[in-house]
Amino acid sequence: MAGTPASADERYDASPFVPSGAGLDELRRAAAGCEGCPLHRDATQTVFGEGDPAARVVLVGEQPGDQEDRRGHPFVGPAGKVLTRALDDAGIDPALAYVTNAVKHFKYTRAERGKRRIHKAPSLRETTACRPWLAAELRLVDPDVVVALGATAGKDLLGPSFRVTTQRGVLLPLPALDGGDPPGAEVLATIHPSAVLRATDRDEAYAGLVTDLRTAARALA
């Protein structure tokens, strides 16, 4: 059952499951068996990153949603449709991007009535546990720009003091995620496309997302 408390001795570290020297396909296969945190118990499956393996831009979200968890692919739900349209409008070809999430398993709670699964934000402990997968993806894709979609991805990439409301739309050096040398890429944060769907003024929120993505597009020009 979702929401079962984790015992103190449960693992919160995916690094033992990440094969060294692996390519993206091998990483994806290995991630399918990841038990690096308790989230694997209730999720349908691991949802690994997808896209152009030589992409110049990588987009990092928070975690898979309900549809992503069921279908096994990132950004295939309503937020993914918003993101695809926003990338097009910003001048970034979605087919040439790589999309992934800070956390690879869907975290949720059950609605009091019915079977609906309600998204629940991952904890710092869970995003930290999953970071070796993201670090491996970024090392292999080696993009020029990484776009953090929302607060969870922003904090995972830029540290716990990150605030999307004050730091969005600005290109910053991407710190190393695995304790090694900084990768040389830039990172830009913006809102998660799901925030557009929740916004009171969707047109305004969408325009802001596109404006931020255009900053990323100019960096790729």
Secondary structure, DSSP 8 states (H G I E B T S, - for coil): -TT----TTS----GGGS-TT--HHHHHHHHTT--SSGGGGTSSS----EE-TT-SEEEEES---HHHHHHTSTT-SHHHHHHHHHHHHHT--GGGEEEEESSSS--EEE-SSSS-EEE----HHHHHHHHHHHHHHHHHH--SEEEEESHHHHHHHH-TT--HHHHBT-EEE---SSSS---S-EEEEE--HHHHHH-SSHHHHHHHHHHHHHHHHHHH-
